[in-house]
Amino acid sequence: MPDTFCPECGAKMFFDISAKTFICTGCGIFATREQVSELRYRLKDQDNEKRKKRREHGEYLEWWLSKK
């Protein structure tokens, strides 16, 4: 099984076979495979939204400065 990293803190996660969950060695979060995927998806979506806002701000700033 490839190394899995925590979507919250980035530490390594290991798979507990008896509980069928991933457990983070850094922050202690435990989650199923589906929950880990959902966390990653949500964080990726938040990052994309932040990038979009920065790009829009940069475009506005460029427009504003070009008018002066």
C-alpha positions as CSV (number, residue, x, y, z in Angstrom):
1,M,0.0,0.0,0.0
2,P,1.4,3.4,-0.9
3,D,2.2,6.0,1.8
4,T,-0.9,8.0,2.7
5,F,-0.5,11.5,4.1
6,C,-3.0,13.3,6.3
7,P,-5.0,16.0,4.5
8,E,-5.2,18.0,7.7
9,C,-1.5,18.2,8.9
10,G,0.5,16.3,6.2
11,A,1.9,13.7,8.5
12,K,2.0,10.0,7.6
13,M,-1.2,7.9,8.1
14,F,-1.2,4.2,8.7
15,F,-4.0,1.8,8.1
16,D,-5.5,0.0,11.1
17,I,-6.8,-3.3,9.7
18,S,-9.0,-4.2,12.7
19,A,-10.8,-0.9,12.6
20,K,-10.5,-0.4,8.8
21,T,-9.5,3.2,9.2
22,F,-6.5,5.4,8.5
23,I,-4.9,7.0,11.6
24,C,-2.7,10.0,11.4
25,T,0.6,9.9,13.4
26,G,0.7,13.7,13.6
27,C,-2.7,15.0,14.6
28,G,-4.4,11.7,15.6
29,I,-7.3,12.0,13.1
30,F,-8.8,8.7,12.1
31,A,-11.0,8.2,9.0
32,T,-12.1,5.7,6.5
33,R,-10.8,5.7,3.0
34,E,-13.9,7.6,1.8
35,Q,-13.6,10.2,4.6
36,V,-9.9,10.8,3.7
37,S,-10.9,11.2,0.0
38,E,-13.7,13.6,1.0
39,L,-11.3,15.7,3.2
40,R,-8.8,15.9,0.3
41,Y,-11.5,16.9,-2.1
42,R,-12.8,19.6,0.2
43,L,-9.3,21.0,0.9
44,K,-8.5,21.0,-2.8
45,D,-11.7,22.9,-3.6
46,Q,-10.9,25.5,-0.9
47,D,-7.4,26.0,-2.4
48,N,-8.9,26.4,-5.9
49,E,-11.3,29.1,-4.5
50,K,-8.4,31.0,-2.9
51,R,-6.4,30.9,-6.1
52,K,-9.3,32.2,-8.0
53,K,-9.8,35.1,-5.6
54,R,-6.0,36.0,-5.8
55,R,-6.1,35.9,-9.6
56,E,-9.2,38.1,-9.7
57,H,-7.6,40.5,-7.2
58,G,-4.4,40.6,-9.4
59,E,-6.4,41.3,-12.5
60,Y,-8.3,44.1,-10.8
61,L,-5.1,45.6,-9.4
62,E,-3.5,45.4,-12.8
63,W,-6.5,47.2,-14.4
64,W,-6.5,49.8,-11.6
65,L,-2.8,50.6,-12.0
66,S,-3.1,50.8,-15.8
67,K,-5.7,53.6,-15.6
68,K,-3.4,55.9,-13.6
